[in-house]
Amino acid sequence: MSSTGQTYFITGGNRGIGFELVHQFAELNDKNIVIATTRSPARSEELVELAKKFTNIHVIDLDVGDEKSIDTIDDQLEKIGIKGIDTFISNAGISTSLAPTLETTSAIYLNHYNINTLGPILVFQKIYKYLLAKETRKAIFVSSIAGSLTNFLPLHTTAYGQSKASLNFSLIQLAKELESEKFIVIPVHPGAVATDMADAAIAHIKEVNPEFYEAVKDSMLTPEKSAEGLVSVIEGFTEKDNGIFYDYKGEVLSF
Ligand SMILES: NC(=O)c1ccc[n+]([C@@H]2O[C@H](COP(=O)([O-])OP(=O)(O)OC[C@H]3O[C@@H](n4cnc5c(N)ncnc54)[C@H](OP(=O)(O)O)[C@@H]3O)[C@@H](O)[C@H]2O)c1
């Protein structure tokens, strides 16, 4: 264990993949500081319990779909004495519709865009100065192959996929914009992970494409396995990885 730790800021840390990332980064080194965001500490018993066990975890409130909430980040970080952040992990996201394009309403599209595309970008705008204060400068965005323009997933993912494709577009831009400041901006696909989000997708796949369901049903990762892979690849990223789309195993994906 290293004698100096790193500071991580992870959105959506109360359940699923985010919760496991918080857990594993806190456990990796007791000198690490892990800031875990949740929309509601009162509804995040497991995270609050984890923060009692690992005192290097700090829980803060954040709704990535609400600009007023995003504006509270500075005050909340000041209260816990955070001046710099090494690694930002934008993990919070939603997938609430598996309707085909002809049936997807503007409200569904806009909600996915607000939470999955704008949310990560607006939160990053706030976190930028904290990353600049350190030399690590890693900005990791949990994206998805559902947003790939070249790998078609046989399920209705028009709103969710569009929001992740749109996020990826801005990340390609951001990686170039911040290259001279030695930032490492990376979209990552966490694998197909058995979380609340994926349960709904799996039930949908079973209904609309039983053949694909048979092929994927036994290959779902646990959040622990996905986070294990992500932690290892995130720790290993260097400047040469800036702007590349990776999966949790460190394999390069096409946008
Ligand atoms: N599971 C998969 O197979 C898979 C595959 C590819 C990509 N991903 C991506 O992985 C990330 C994590 O997904 P997951 O599978 O762990 O899903 P999950 O279990 O449904 O967890 C989603 C997390 O995002 C948070 N969140 C949702 N809306 C938010 C908002 N407006 N503000 C702040 N937090 C919000 C949730 O908080 P609440 O508890 O308050 O709702 C929760 O902590 C997402 O970005 C997802 O798109 C997942």
The ligand as a MOL file (V3000), in Angstrom:
LIG
                    3D

  0  0  0     0  0            999 V3000
M  V30 BEGIN CTAB
M  V30 COUNTS 48 52 0 0 0
M  V30 BEGIN ATOM
M  V30 1 N -25.4500 -2.2420 -15.9360 0
M  V30 2 C -24.9790 -2.3130 -17.1660 0
M  V30 3 O -24.9910 -3.3910 -17.8120 0
M  V30 4 C -24.3860 -1.1030 -17.8450 0
M  V30 5 C -23.8560 -1.2630 -19.1330 0
M  V30 6 C -23.2930 -0.1490 -19.7680 0
M  V30 7 C -23.2260 1.0680 -19.1170 0
M  V30 8 N -23.7650 1.1910 -17.8630 0 CHG=1
M  V30 9 C -23.6520 2.5120 -17.2150 0
M  V30 10 O -23.1040 2.3450 -15.9260 0
M  V30 11 C -23.5180 3.4150 -15.0640 0
M  V30 12 C -24.0490 2.8570 -13.7590 0
M  V30 13 O -25.1770 2.0500 -14.0540 0
M  V30 14 P -25.6890 0.8550 -13.1160 0
M  V30 15 O -25.8700 -0.3290 -13.9880 0
M  V30 16 O -24.8620 0.7620 -11.9020 0 CHG=-1
M  V30 17 O -27.1620 1.4030 -12.8120 0
M  V30 18 P -28.0180 1.4950 -11.4730 0
M  V30 19 O -27.7870 0.3390 -10.5900 0
M  V30 20 O -29.3980 1.7610 -11.9720 0
M  V30 21 O -27.4110 2.8040 -10.7540 0
M  V30 22 C -27.5470 4.0570 -11.3380 0
M  V30 23 C -26.9210 5.0860 -10.4250 0
M  V30 24 O -27.0760 6.3680 -11.0390 0
M  V30 25 C -27.7070 7.2380 -10.0960 0
M  V30 26 N -28.5080 8.2700 -10.7360 0
M  V30 27 C -29.5200 8.1320 -11.6200 0
M  V30 28 N -30.0270 9.3330 -11.9360 0
M  V30 29 C -29.3180 10.2580 -11.2320 0
M  V30 30 C -29.3580 11.6700 -11.1030 0
M  V30 31 N -30.2650 12.4060 -11.7660 0
M  V30 32 N -28.4680 12.2710 -10.2860 0
M  V30 33 C -27.5650 11.5570 -9.5830 0
M  V30 34 N -27.5000 10.2200 -9.6190 0
M  V30 35 C -28.3600 9.5770 -10.4490 0
M  V30 36 C -28.5980 6.3070 -9.2590 0
M  V30 37 O -28.9910 6.9800 -8.0820 0
M  V30 38 P -30.4730 6.7290 -7.4170 0
M  V30 39 O -30.3350 5.5280 -6.5310 0
M  V30 40 O -30.7520 8.0040 -6.6940 0
M  V30 41 O -31.4170 6.4850 -8.5650 0
M  V30 42 C -27.6280 5.1660 -9.0520 0
M  V30 43 O -26.6930 5.4840 -8.0690 0
M  V30 44 C -24.5630 4.2110 -15.8700 0
M  V30 45 O -23.9680 5.3620 -16.4200 0
M  V30 46 C -24.9630 3.2340 -16.9710 0
M  V30 47 O -25.4410 3.8880 -18.1150 0
M  V30 48 C -24.3340 0.1420 -17.2060 0
M  V30 END ATOM
M  V30 BEGIN BOND
M  V30 1 1 1 2
M  V30 2 2 2 3
M  V30 3 1 2 4
M  V30 4 1 4 5
M  V30 5 2 4 48
M  V30 6 2 5 6
M  V30 7 1 6 7
M  V30 8 2 7 8
M  V30 9 1 8 9
M  V30 10 1 8 48
M  V30 11 1 9 10
M  V30 12 1 9 46
M  V30 13 1 10 11
M  V30 14 1 11 12
M  V30 15 1 11 44
M  V30 16 1 12 13
M  V30 17 1 13 14
M  V30 18 2 14 15
M  V30 19 1 14 16
M  V30 20 1 14 17
M  V30 21 1 17 18
M  V30 22 2 18 19
M  V30 23 1 18 20
M  V30 24 1 18 21
M  V30 25 1 21 22
M  V30 26 1 22 23
M  V30 27 1 23 24
M  V30 28 1 23 42
M  V30 29 1 24 25
M  V30 30 1 25 26
M  V30 31 1 25 36
M  V30 32 1 26 27
M  V30 33 1 26 35
M  V30 34 2 27 28
M  V30 35 1 28 29
M  V30 36 1 29 30
M  V30 37 2 29 35
M  V30 38 1 30 31
M  V30 39 2 30 32
M  V30 40 1 32 33
M  V30 41 2 33 34
M  V30 42 1 34 35
M  V30 43 1 36 37
M  V30 44 1 36 42
M  V30 45 1 37 38
M  V30 46 2 38 39
M  V30 47 1 38 40
M  V30 48 1 38 41
M  V30 49 1 42 43
M  V30 50 1 44 45
M  V30 51 1 44 46
M  V30 52 1 46 47
M  V30 END BOND
M  V30 END CTAB
M  END
